[in-house]
Amino acid sequence: MIPASLLSPSSDAAAVRARFALIQPGRRIWAIGAVHGDLAGLVQLHDRLADAIGPGERLVYLGNLLGVSGNPAGVLDEVLDFRCRLLARTGAFACDVVLLRGQQEEMWSKLMQLQFAPKPQEVLRWLMDSGVGATLMSYGLDPVHGERAARESVTACARWTSQVRGAMADRAGHRELFSALKRAAVTRDGIILLVAAGLNLAKTLDAMTDEFWWGGPVLDRLVGGYGDVQRIVRGHQGPTAHAEPDGVLVTLDGGAGRGGRPMAGCFDHTGQLVATL
């Protein structure tokens, strides 16, 4: 179970298990920062990780696999393939690979509920400006059709979002991968906490919602840590991997999808950053 110090006294155990990944003790934890649709970069990174990840080591994708350019749907295919390769190893378990929900995955969820938005045209425009258009096109969908549906009616919107869900369901494993995304991951001893982009340092994990995706500015002002956590790892914010002055926060963001490449970091059981790729 996740350490009680990170949860509220009234937390629901079943909800906590559904939303958060508990990482069992292992030799090391590898984490991959934002990919943002950079399929070629992820393939290269996976090729290097295949040799670097040892028996008993864990892998966490820190969200933002989708958007903002390139081939986001192809990225999910590559993640599924690499997961199979890792789990085919002797002594590997399904829980050795964890995937977190990032900003892009959250926005993709919002897109598929567009018919319920009070102002669908405005919401769709924001989603497109934020990178969702690249994900739509990678599934063979034309964003213009969504814009037309948003102008027409709720029924037209519902019909179009049904097409979006169908396109995703047609790609083997994509819908199942998406439904398995977690909000955050934490080691059983509470030493390492991994998130997509941010936190609300004033709340327990179970009390947070979109802070995991939009709370990056709060982490930028981190002073003194978060509970008993000794290392916070996030996958989207700055351009490079770095440790903050207080030694708690590490950001893994190589600028993928924005001219950079996906980046990975390796942490030992104490939370120390021991390698980057």
N, C-alpha and C positions, 0 to 999 in steps of 0.2 A: 504493500500500500504506500501511496505517496506520504512523505513525512507530515505528521499532523500540524507541525509548525507552519506549513504552507497552505493549510486549509482552514476554513471557518469551522467552529464547533458543530454547526448544524449541517455540514456538507452531506450530500447524498452520495453514498458509496458507489451506487450503480452509475450515477451521472458522471462522477469523477472518472471511473474506469472507461466510460464511453468517450470522454473528451480529452483525456490526457494519457500519454504513454509513460509507463514505468519501465525504466531501463535497468535490467538486472546487472549485478556486478560482472565486470569483464575486464580484460586487459586494457583496452583502450577504446575510445569513442571517436569515430570519424564523423564529421558534419560537413554537409555541402550547402553553401550559401545560395542566394538567388540565381536561377538559371535563365529566367525570362525568355524562354523559347530558343535559346542558343543550342541547337541540337549538335552541331559540329563540335562546339566547345565541350559539351557534356560527354560526347563519345570519347574525345581525347582524355578528359579527366577520368572517366570510367576505366579506360585502358591503363592508366597509371595506378588507379586505386586497386585494380584487380591484383596487381603485384604487391601493393602496399598493405592491404588489409589482411591481417593474420587471423589464425583460428581463435574463436572466442571474442573477436572484436565486433563492435556495433557500428551501424551506419545510420545516420539521421539526415534526411533531406529537410532543410529549414524553410520549406515553402517557396512560393513564387516560381514554380516550374512553368506555369503558363505565362502568356503575354511575353514581352511587349513588342517582339519582332520575331523573325525567323520562323521556326516550325514547332509551335507549342504542342500540337497533337503528337508529332514525332518524338518530342521529348518524353511524353508519357509512355510511348512505346519503348523507348530506350531505358527508362527507369524500370519498367516491368521486366524487360529482358535482363538487365543487370541484377535485379533482385533475384530472379530465377537462377542466375549464375552463382550468386553468393549462397543461396539456400541449398544449392545442389552439393555444396561442400560437406564433407564428413563432419558431423557434430553441430551443424548449423540448425537454427530454429527460426520460425517465422517472426518472432519478436526481435530478432537481431537487426531487422531493417524497419525503421520508423519514418513515416512521412507526415510533415506538418502542413497545416493550411496557412498560406500566405495571403497577402493583399490580393494578388491576382486570382487565386482560387475563391476567395470571398466574393470578389466582384463577379466572377463567373456564376456563382450561386445566385447573386442578385439578378444577373441577366436572365436566368431561367425562371425568375419570378416577376419578370417585368410587367406582366398584366395586372399585378396587384399594386403597382406604384401609383400614387396620386397623380404624378406628372411624368408619365413614361418617356416622353420625348426628351425631357431634361435629364432624366436618369440615364437614358441610353446615350445621350451626347457625352455625359460625364464618363461613362464606362468606356466609350470609344476613345476619348481623349486620354484615358488612363491606360490604354494598351490592350483592351479586350478585343478590339478589331482584329488583331493578329491571330488570336486564338480562334475566332470565328472563321477566318479565311483558311486556317490550317485544317479545319474540319470540312472545307469545301462550301462554306456558307458565305453569302454576300451580305455585308452589313447594311447595304442599301435596302434590302428586303425588310430588315428589322426596323429601319427608320420609317419605311412606308407603313408597316403594321402599327407602329407606335402612334402615327398620325391618324390612322383610320378608326380603330375601336378596340375595346377590351377583348372582344372575340378574335379579332385579327391578331392581336398581341399574343393571346393564348395559343392560337394556331401556330404562330411563328416560333414561340418558345418550345412548343412540342416538337417542332422540326429540329431545333437545337439539341434538345435532349435525345432525340432519335439519332442524330448524327454522332453524338458521343457514345450512345449505346451500341452503335454499329462497329466501333473500334474495340476489339476484344480486351477486356480487363479495365477499360477506362472508367466506367461507371463504378465498378467495385473499388478501384483505387481511390476514386474521389470520395466515396462513402467511408473509407477507412482513415481519412486524414484526421490528425489530432491537433488540438489547439496548442499544446506544448508538450515537452518531454522532460522528465526529471529522473535522476538516478535514485535508487532506493535509499541511499544514505543522505540524499538531499544536498549533496555537494555541488552537482552540476545541473543547471536549468537551461534548457534549449528552447528558444522561441523564434518565430518568424521575423519579427521586427521590433516589438516593444512590450511594455508592461505598464501596469498602474502600480507603482510601488507602495501605494497606500491600501491596496486591496489584497485579499488572499487569492490564490489561483482560481478557485471555484467561483469567485465573485466577479471575475472579469469576463468580458465578451470581446468587443472589437478592439480593446486595448492591445491585444496580441498582434494586431495588424497595423493599427494606427498610433500606437503609443511610443513610437520611436523617440520623439522629442523628450519624453519623460526619462528614457534611459540615457539620453545624452547628458542629462543633468544628474546622473546617478552619483550619490555621495554615501559611502558607508555600506553599500550592498542592499540585499533584499533577504530579510530573515537570516537564516543560517547558511544560505547559499554562498559558496565560495567562488563559483564561476558562472556567469551568465553568458551564453553564446547566442548571438542573433545572426540571421542570414541576409538582412537587407537594411542598409543605411548608408554607410560610407563607402569610399572607393577601394579600400584595402583592408587587410586584416591588421588589427592593432589591439593592444591592451590599453585600457584607460589608465590614468595615473594611479587610481586606487587599486588597480590590479584585478578588478572584479569582472569587467565587461570585455568581451572579445567580439568583434564584428567581422563576419566573413562575407564580403561583398566585393567581387572583382569587377563589377560593372558589366556583367553579362547582359546582352541585349541592348547595351548603350555604348558599344565600342570596346568593352572589356571582355573578360572570359569568366566562366564559372570557377569558383575557388572552393577548396576543401581545407579543413583544419583537423588536426588530430590532438586529442586530449588524453592525458593519462588519468589514472583513477583519482588523483588529487585535484584534477581540473587544470593542470598546467598544459599550456599549448606547446606541444613538442615537435610539431611539423606542419607545414602548409604545402599545398599543391595548387 
